[in-house]
Amino acid sequence: MPAPAERAWELLQDIERVAACMPGARITERIDERHYKGTVAVRFGPANLSFRGELELAAIEPATRTLRLLGKGTDTSGGSGASLDLTARIDAVDAGSCNLVGRSEVSLSGRVATFGGRMADAVAGQVLRQFAANFSAALEKQATAGAAATAPAGEPLTGAPPAAVEETSLNGLALLWAIVRGWLRGLLGGRGA
């Protein structure tokens, strides 16, 4: 990530801004410091999945820059369910960059579970790639806004306010390609496709 570890850690703790980096995700209500309600929507081709659920900030460890999120939700049509256990950590690389490291466990039930493991893996991989790109862009905007806020007297302030993060959606074409590529790898016994 193009930022010092402390700045990335600051962003990672802002659940609303982090959710805005996740394709199709949106926080709809903040219940308290650790509990949120929100939605996640994924669309590709004719399929449209929309989940409504709850998110809990289960643990936060400033010394190791680690947090743990637990989420659960149901498809708005009521035919599917999902749960998430995510641990994310910021590791310093040098004075100006860091790594965002994560581990997640997702459980699916109902209609969405019938899509199968390959498709779920392809969806997760695409979502995580877009999340990382959006998180990186949010850090760059934050740096630009911080630099603009310290402009010399008499010069106009430019850049987006630190809280501004563009809402994004899942790239359906890239997702479809990831699914086809995974299917071809399965057919070819794991060889490159």
C-alpha positions, -999 to 999 in steps of 0.1 A, spaced: 0 0 0 13 35 -8 12 49 27 30 46 60 16 18 82 1 42 108 -19 60 81 -32 27 66 -41 15 101 -61 47 107 -81 40 76 -85 3 83 -102 12 117 -128 34 99 -153 7 92 -176 29 70 -147 40 48 -134 4 45 -169 -8 36 -169 18 8 -138 2 -6 -155 -32 -8 -173 -36 -42 -210 -36 -37 -209 -31 1 -224 -3 21 -229 5 58 -265 15 63 -265 20 100 -240 24 129 -255 8 159 -226 16 183 -188 17 181 -185 -20 173 -218 -29 155 -231 -20 121 -258 -29 97 -252 -30 59 -258 -44 25 -236 -62 0 -247 -66 -37 -230 -85 -64 -242 -85 -100 -228 -104 -130 -247 -113 -161 -283 -121 -152 -275 -131 -116 -280 -105 -89 -273 -113 -53 -281 -88 -25 -274 -95 12 -286 -75 42 -269 -82 75 -248 -72 105 -211 -66 110 -193 -67 143 -158 -53 151 -150 -83 173 -114 -74 182 -90 -45 176 -53 -47 186 -34 -14 180 0 -29 190 -1 -53 161 -24 -31 139 -49 -60 136 -86 -61 136 -112 -89 134 -147 -85 118 -176 -109 121 -205 -106 97 -237 -125 89 -265 -118 65 -293 -132 44 -301 -127 8 -330 -102 4 -350 -128 -13 -345 -151 17 -330 -180 -2 -294 -177 9 -273 -169 39 -236 -160 44 -213 -155 73 -178 -139 74 -149 -141 98 -122 -117 86 -89 -108 103 -69 -79 87 -35 -66 97 -12 -37 85 25 -46 84 51 -18 78 74 -23 49 93 10 51 86 46 61 63 52 31 47 19 24 30 -11 41 12 -44 34 -24 -51 41 -26 -87 51 -59 -106 55 -74 -139 62 -111 -147 58 -135 -176 62 -168 -173 44 -197 -198 48 -225 -198 23 -258 -216 26 -289 -219 5 -292 -210 -32 -259 -191 -33 -240 -222 -20 -251 -241 -52 -228 -220 -73 -200 -242 -61 -165 -237 -48 -148 -226 -80 -172 -198 -86 -171 -187 -50 -133 -186 -51 -133 -166 -83 -158 -141 -69 -138 -138 -37 -105 -133 -56 -120 -106 -78 -137 -88 -49 -104 -88 -29 -84 -75 -59 -109 -47 -63 -109 -40 -26 -71 -37 -25 -71 -13 -54 -99 8 -38 -82 8 -4 -49 19 -21 -68 47 -39 -84 58 -6 -50 60 10 -37 81 -20 -67 104 -17 -62 108 20 -25 118 13 -36 143 -14 -62 158 9 -37 160 38 -11 177 15 -38 201 3 -49 209 38 -14 221 46 -11 244 16 5 277 23 -17 306 33 -35 322 3 -34 290 -18 -67 272 -24 -73 238 -8 -78 211 -33 -85 174 -32 -113 153 -18 -121 155 19 -105 126 39 -138 109 44 -146 108 7 -143 73 -9 -160 66 -42 -186 39 -41 -176 10 -64 -193 -20 -79 -179 -54 -88 -165 -55 -123 -187 -81 -139 -166 -87 -170 -134 -93 -149 -155 -116 -127 -168 -136 -156 -133 -140 -170 -121 -152 -136 -149 -178 -135 -141 -190 -170 -104 -191 -163 -111 -212 -131 -133 -235 -150 -107 -240 -177 -80 -247 -151 -103 -273 -136 -108 -290 -170 -71 -289 -178 -61 -304 -144 -47 -272 -129 -25 -262 -159 -24 -225 -168 -54 -212 -188 
